[in-house]
């Protein structure tokens, strides 16, 4: 009887990979897109042939089971192929945000935003950038970061409240400028 329940139970389960339904977007600038394309090209046209030659040379040394040069070359080859795959996956999901003559009436990717922390009255500039270009300690925040998301679409003198790791912060937009 237990066996029948297990069979019935297992028939009711649908195994899915939830991540397949989620389209990941990677927002990048045209310059970041160009860098990524150039890196994929460099890896494919220069590094692949170089490592293939290194593997060929290492094979000529004889016994592969005790060939350190061969093992190192194979590890490097795996690293290069993994990097190519990662970059190609990122490019596949990339949304290139063109830095057009977009208005500076509201916050968008590629602009600089001058804000004041309403609690401390300290001011700072943020530049809204793509995911891969973020350098928070330099004021370059990702369009997908909590602060970046909160600021998107805001206009001068609008206020946002954002939950950050330290708690909650409130900013007022003082100015918006092109980068």
C-alpha positions as CSV (number, residue, x, y, z in Angstrom):
1,X,0.0,0.0,0.0
2,X,2.8,2.4,0.8
3,X,4.4,1.6,-2.5
4,X,1.2,2.7,-4.3
5,X,1.1,6.0,-2.4
6,X,4.7,6.7,-3.3
7,X,4.0,6.0,-6.9
8,X,1.0,8.3,-6.9
9,X,2.9,11.0,-5.1
10,X,5.8,10.9,-7.5
11,X,3.4,11.2,-10.4
12,X,2.0,14.4,-9.0
13,X,5.4,16.1,-8.8
14,X,6.5,18.2,-11.7
15,X,10.2,18.9,-11.6
16,X,11.1,22.2,-13.1
17,X,14.0,24.5,-13.2
18,X,12.6,27.9,-12.1
19,X,15.6,29.8,-13.5
20,X,14.7,28.7,-17.0
21,X,11.6,30.9,-16.8
22,X,13.5,34.0,-15.6
23,X,15.1,36.0,-18.2
24,X,18.2,37.6,-16.7
25,X,19.1,41.0,-18.0
26,X,22.5,42.4,-17.8
27,X,22.5,46.2,-18.4
28,X,25.7,47.4,-19.9
29,X,27.0,50.5,-21.7
30,X,28.1,50.5,-25.3
31,X,31.7,50.8,-24.2
32,X,31.4,47.7,-21.8
33,X,29.7,45.8,-24.7
34,X,32.6,46.6,-27.0
35,X,35.1,45.5,-24.3
36,X,33.3,42.2,-23.8
37,X,33.2,41.5,-27.6
38,X,36.9,42.4,-27.9
39,X,37.7,40.0,-25.1
40,X,35.8,37.1,-26.6
41,X,37.5,37.8,-29.9
42,X,40.9,37.9,-28.2
43,X,40.3,34.7,-26.3
44,X,39.1,32.9,-29.4
45,X,41.7,34.1,-31.9
46,X,44.8,34.5,-29.8
47,X,44.5,32.5,-26.6
48,X,42.9,29.3,-28.0
49,X,45.6,28.8,-30.7
50,X,48.3,29.6,-28.2
51,X,47.0,27.1,-25.7
52,X,46.5,24.5,-28.4
53,X,50.1,24.9,-29.4
54,X,51.2,24.6,-25.8
55,X,49.2,21.4,-25.4
56,X,50.6,20.0,-28.6
57,X,54.2,20.8,-27.4
58,X,53.5,19.3,-23.9
59,X,52.2,16.1,-25.5
60,X,55.5,15.7,-27.4
61,X,57.3,15.4,-24.0
62,X,55.9,11.8,-23.7
63,X,54.0,10.2,-20.9
64,X,50.9,12.3,-20.2
65,X,50.3,10.8,-16.8
66,X,53.4,12.5,-15.3
67,X,53.5,15.5,-17.6
68,X,53.1,18.7,-15.5
69,X,53.3,21.0,-18.5
70,X,50.4,19.1,-20.1
71,X,48.3,19.3,-17.0
72,X,48.9,23.0,-16.6
73,X,48.1,23.6,-20.3
74,X,44.8,21.7,-19.9
75,X,43.9,23.7,-16.8
76,X,44.6,26.9,-18.7
77,X,42.5,25.7,-21.6
78,X,39.6,24.9,-19.3
79,X,39.9,28.4,-17.7
80,X,39.9,30.1,-21.1
81,X,36.9,28.1,-22.4
82,X,35.0,28.8,-19.2
83,X,35.8,32.5,-19.6
84,X,34.5,32.5,-23.2
85,X,31.3,30.7,-22.1
86,X,30.7,33.2,-19.3
87,X,31.3,36.2,-21.6
88,X,29.1,34.7,-24.3
89,X,26.3,34.0,-21.8
90,X,26.6,37.6,-20.4
91,X,26.4,39.0,-24.0
92,X,23.4,36.8,-24.7
93,X,21.6,38.5,-21.8
94,X,23.0,41.9,-22.3
95,X,20.8,44.9,-22.8
96,X,23.0,47.7,-24.2
97,X,21.8,51.1,-23.0
98,X,22.7,53.6,-25.6
99,X,23.9,56.9,-24.2
100,X,21.8,59.0,-26.4
101,X,21.0,62.6,-26.0
102,X,18.6,61.5,-23.3
103,X,17.1,64.3,-21.2
104,X,18.6,65.0,-17.8
105,X,15.2,65.7,-16.4
106,X,15.1,62.3,-14.8
107,X,17.6,59.7,-13.6
108,X,18.6,57.1,-16.1
109,X,21.5,54.8,-16.8
110,X,24.6,56.8,-17.7
111,X,23.8,59.9,-15.8
112,X,25.3,61.4,-12.6
113,X,23.0,62.1,-9.7
114,X,23.8,64.5,-6.9
115,X,21.9,63.5,-3.8
116,X,21.7,64.6,-0.1
117,X,21.3,62.1,2.7
118,X,18.3,63.6,4.6
119,X,19.5,62.3,7.9
120,X,23.2,63.2,7.8
121,X,22.9,66.1,5.3
122,X,26.0,64.7,3.5
123,X,25.9,65.1,-0.2
124,X,27.4,62.8,-2.8
125,X,27.4,62.0,-6.5
126,X,26.3,58.7,-7.9
127,X,26.9,57.6,-11.5
128,X,24.3,55.0,-12.6
129,X,26.1,52.3,-14.6
130,X,25.5,48.8,-15.9
131,X,25.9,45.7,-13.6
132,X,29.5,44.9,-14.7
133,X,30.7,48.5,-14.4
134,X,29.7,49.2,-10.8
135,X,32.3,50.4,-8.4
136,X,30.3,51.5,-5.4
137,X,33.3,52.9,-3.4
138,X,33.9,55.2,-6.4
139,X,30.2,56.3,-6.6
140,X,29.5,54.1,-9.7
141,X,26.4,52.2,-8.7
142,X,24.6,49.5,-10.7
143,X,21.3,50.1,-12.2
144,X,20.1,47.0,-10.4
145,X,21.4,48.0,-7.0
146,X,18.8,49.1,-4.4
147,X,19.9,52.7,-4.6
148,X,20.2,52.6,-8.4
149,X,16.7,51.1,-8.7
150,X,15.2,53.7,-6.3
151,X,16.8,56.6,-8.1
152,X,15.8,55.5,-11.6
153,X,13.1,57.8,-13.1
154,X,13.3,60.3,-10.2
155,X,13.5,64.1,-10.9
156,X,15.3,66.9,-9.2
157,X,13.9,67.5,-5.6
158,X,12.2,64.1,-5.4
159,X,13.0,61.9,-2.4
160,X,13.6,58.2,-2.2
161,X,13.9,55.8,0.7
162,X,16.1,52.8,0.2
163,X,16.8,49.8,2.3
164,X,20.6,49.2,2.4
165,X,22.7,46.7,4.4
166,X,23.1,49.3,7.1
167,X,19.4,50.0,7.4
168,X,17.3,52.6,5.6
169,X,18.5,55.8,4.0
170,X,16.6,58.7,2.5
171,X,18.0,60.7,-0.4
172,X,16.8,63.9,-2.1
173,X,17.9,64.4,-5.7
174,X,19.7,67.7,-5.9
175,X,20.8,67.6,-9.5
176,X,21.1,65.3,-12.5
177,X,23.9,65.6,-15.1
178,X,25.3,63.7,-18.0
179,X,28.4,61.6,-17.2
